[in-house]
């Protein structure tokens, strides 16, 4: 349940009312979400002190913006001195910030980093791993997290279906192509994947941001093009003559050249699938596709 402040109600009174509400409704956890500030605000600090005295929380967690750099050390120290922090959450690590200030903050306040935010979705609030943060700060990427992300989002049933299709020597069609694009979207944007790869930091923030924006728009455009095709056209791409391509372009709100570009990419994917099939013949006992 959500307890909202009433007109003229003080922060401590609101905190006590929320606690009473939670106890009467048999809630196990009460979360007090206080106002955030980039700069230290004496009024806010005073409210936090009063709230802590009123409700006596078990944990006090500070959410820090990684983008403000070393200023986060001053913010953390001020709040720790005022209310006694027990943990930290570091956010906006999906941007250009690598989180180097995390080392300084932990050293100054002596609190553990509980979670890190790498996006806007609930699943983007990830557990903190010190060794992976060190690799990120040094520009060495975070391949372990990338592998875990793939494992979490991989549709095993879809992967097995594709494997069986290749074993039967059936060619990939545009329905398969669409399924693979959607699978990639689950893993994350190309920009986020790049951040986890060693050496990606050398590209520079501007280049990574451009890749992020371009790849997201291209993915949406490609999906719109495929969805503008009929099921028969998706299953039999050879049917796509000039007339059909013009109709698909109108339906997707794109140029015919965009449709042609997608089909070129699809042909390349088909060729790669054939090469993988040929590779398995050179491996013992069926190789990749047993």
C-alpha positions in Angstrom: 0.0 0.0 0.0 1.0 3.6 -0.6 0.7 6.2 2.2 0.6 9.7 0.9 1.2 12.9 3.0 -1.8 14.9 4.2 -1.9 18.7 4.0 0.2 20.2 6.7 1.5 16.8 8.0 5.1 16.8 9.2 7.5 14.2 7.9 7.8 12.4 11.3 4.0 12.2 11.6 3.8 10.8 8.1 6.4 8.2 9.0 4.6 7.1 12.1 1.3 6.9 10.2 2.9 4.8 7.5 4.3 2.4 10.1 0.9 2.0 11.8 -0.7 1.4 8.4 1.8 -1.3 7.6 1.4 -3.0 11.0 -2.4 -3.0 10.7 -2.3 -4.5 7.2 0.4 -7.1 8.1 3.1 -5.9 5.9 6.6 -7.2 6.5 8.5 -4.2 5.0 8.0 -0.5 5.2 10.0 1.6 2.7 10.4 5.3 3.3 11.3 7.0 0.0 12.6 10.5 0.9 13.2 13.4 -1.4 16.4 13.4 -3.4 19.0 16.1 -3.9 22.1 16.6 -6.0 23.3 19.3 -3.5 23.3 19.1 0.2 20.2 20.6 1.6 20.0 21.5 5.4 16.2 21.4 5.4 16.2 17.9 3.9 18.9 16.7 6.3 16.8 18.0 9.2 13.7 16.1 7.9 15.7 12.9 7.6 17.0 13.2 11.2 13.5 13.7 12.5 12.2 10.8 10.5 14.9 8.5 11.7 14.2 9.4 15.3 10.4 8.8 14.8 10.5 5.4 13.1 13.9 3.9 14.1 14.5 2.1 10.8 16.6 -1.1 10.6 18.4 0.1 7.4 19.1 3.5 5.9 20.2 3.3 2.3 21.5 6.2 0.2 20.9 6.2 -3.6 23.9 7.8 -5.3 24.1 9.1 -8.8 27.3 7.8 -10.4 27.3 10.7 -12.9 28.2 13.3 -10.2 31.6 11.8 -9.6 33.6 12.7 -6.5 30.8 15.0 -5.3 29.0 11.8 -4.3 31.7 11.4 -1.5 30.6 14.7 0.1 26.9 13.9 -0.2 27.4 10.4 1.3 29.5 11.7 4.2 26.9 14.4 5.0 24.0 12.0 5.1 26.1 9.3 7.0 27.0 11.8 9.7 23.3 12.9 10.0 21.4 9.6 9.9 24.0 6.8 10.0 23.9 5.0 6.6 23.8 1.2 6.5 24.1 0.7 2.7 24.5 2.4 -0.7 22.9 2.0 -4.2 24.9 3.4 -7.1 22.8 4.4 -10.1 23.2 5.5 -13.8 26.1 3.1 -14.4 24.6 2.6 -17.9 25.9 6.1 -18.8 29.4 7.3 -19.2 30.2 7.0 -15.5 32.3 4.0 -14.6 31.7 4.3 -10.9 35.2 5.2 -9.7 33.7 7.3 -7.0 32.3 4.1 -5.4 35.7 3.3 -4.0 36.0 6.7 -2.3 32.5 6.6 -0.9 32.9 3.1 0.6 36.2 4.2 2.1 34.7 7.3 3.7 31.4 6.0 5.1 32.3 2.3 5.5 29.0 1.1 4.1 28.6 -1.7 1.5 27.2 -1.1 -2.0 24.1 -3.2 -2.1 23.0 -2.7 -5.7 23.9 -0.9 -8.9 21.5 0.6 -11.4 22.3 0.0 -15.1 19.0 1.1 -16.7 15.4 2.2 -16.0 13.7 -1.2 -15.7 13.3 -3.1 -12.3 15.6 -5.9 -13.6 18.3 -3.3 -14.3 18.9 -2.9 -10.5 21.6 -5.6 -10.2 23.6 -7.0 -7.3 27.0 -5.3 -6.7 30.1 -7.3 -7.6 33.4 -5.6 -6.5 35.6 -7.5 -9.0 33.3 -6.6 -11.9 33.2 -2.9 -10.8 37.0 -2.9 -10.7 37.1 -4.2 -14.3 34.7 -1.5 -15.3 36.7 1.2 -13.7 39.8 0.0 -15.5 38.0 -0.1 -18.8 38.3 -3.9 -19.0 34.5 -4.5 -19.5 32.3 -7.0 -17.6 32.1 -10.2 -19.7 30.8 -12.3 -16.7 27.7 -10.0 -16.4 27.1 -10.2 -20.1 27.2 -14.0 -20.1 24.8 -14.0 -17.1 22.5 -11.6 -18.9 22.4 -13.9 -22.0 21.7 -17.0 -19.8 18.8 -15.2 -18.0 17.1 -14.0 -21.1 17.8 -16.9 -23.5 14.6 -18.7 -24.6 15.7 -22.3 -24.4 12.7 -23.5 -26.3 13.3 -21.1 -29.2 17.0 -22.0 -29.3 16.2 -25.7 -29.5 13.6 -25.1 -32.2 16.2 -23.2 -34.3 18.8 -25.9 -33.7 16.4 -28.6 -34.8 15.5 -26.6 -37.9 19.1 -26.3 -38.9 19.6 -30.0 -38.4 16.8 -30.7 -40.8 18.5 -28.4 -43.3 15.6 -26.0 -43.3 16.7 -22.5 -44.2 16.0 -19.6 -41.9 13.1 -17.4 -42.8 12.0 -13.9 -41.7 9.9 -15.2 -38.8 13.1 -16.7 -37.4 14.9 -13.4 -38.1 12.2 -11.5 -36.2 12.4 -14.0 -33.3 16.2 -13.4 -33.1 15.8 -9.6 -33.1 13.3 -9.8 -30.2 15.7 -12.1 -28.4 18.4 -9.5 -28.8 16.1 -6.8 -27.4 15.6 -8.8 -24.2 19.4 -9.0 -23.7 19.6 -5.2 -23.9 20.6 -2.4 -26.2 23.8 -2.6 -28.3 25.2 0.2 -26.2 24.8 -1.7 -23.0 26.4 -4.8 -24.5 29.3 -2.7 -25.7 29.9 -1.4 -22.2 30.4 -5.0 -21.0 33.1 -5.8 -23.6 36.8 -5.2 -22.9 38.2 -2.1 -24.6 34.8 -0.5 -25.3 35.7 2.5 -23.2 38.3 3.4 -25.9 35.4 4.3 -28.3 34.5 7.3 -26.3 31.2 8.4 -24.9 30.0 10.2 -28.1 30.6 7.1 -30.2 28.9 4.8 -27.7 25.9 7.1 -27.4 25.6 7.3 -31.2 25.7 3.5 -31.5 23.1 3.2 -28.7 20.7 5.6 -30.5 21.3 4.2 -34.0 20.9 0.6 -33.0 17.7 1.2 -31.0 16.1 3.0 -33.9 17.3 0.5 -36.5 15.9 -2.4 -34.4 12.4 -0.8 -34.3 12.5 -0.1 -38.0 13.5 -3.6 -38.8 10.7 -5.1 -36.7 8.1 -2.8 -38.3 9.3 -3.9 -41.8 9.0 -7.6 -41.0 5.6 -7.1 -39.3 4.3 -5.3 -42.4 4.8 -8.6 -44.4 2.2 -11.3 -44.6 2.9 -14.6 -42.8 3.4 -16.2 -46.2 6.0 -13.6 -47.2 7.8 -14.0 -43.9 8.0 -17.8 -44.4 8.9 -17.5 -48.1 11.2 -14.4 -48.6 11.8 -15.2 -52.2 8.2 -13.9 -52.9 9.3 -10.4 -52.1 9.5 -8.8 -55.6 9.6 -5.0 -56.2 5.8 -4.5 -55.9 5.6 -6.3 -52.6 8.6 -4.4 -51.2 6.9 -1.1 -52.1 3.8 -2.2 -50.3 5.8 -3.3 -47.2 7.7 0.0 -47.2 4.4 2.0 -47.2 3.0 -0.2 -44.4 6.1 0.2 -42.2 6.4 3.9 -42.9 9.9 3.6 -44.4 11.7 3.8 -47.7 12.0 0.9 -50.1 15.8 1.1 -49.6 15.2 0.3 -45.9 13.4 -2.9 -46.9 16.2 -3.8 -49.3 18.8 -3.2 -46.6 16.9 -5.4 -44.1 16.7 -8.2 -46.7 20.5 -7.9 -47.4 21.1 -8.4 -43.6 18.7 -11.3 -43.6 20.6 -13.0 -46.5 23.8 -12.5 -44.6 22.3 -14.2 -41.6 21.1 -17.1 -43.8 24.7 -17.5 -45.2 26.1 -17.6 -41.6 23.7 -20.3 -40.7 24.8 -22.4 -43.7 28.4 -21.9 -42.7 27.7 -23.1 -39.2 26.0 -26.2 -40.6 29.1 -26.9 -42.7 31.3 -26.5 -39.7 29.5 -29.2 -37.8 30.5 -31.7 -40.5 34.1 -31.2 -39.6 33.5 -31.8 -35.9 33.2 -35.3 -34.3 29.8 -36.8 -33.6 27.8 -34.1 -35.3 29.7 -31.1 -33.9 27.5 -28.2 -33.0 24.1 -29.7 -33.9 23.8 -33.2 -32.5 
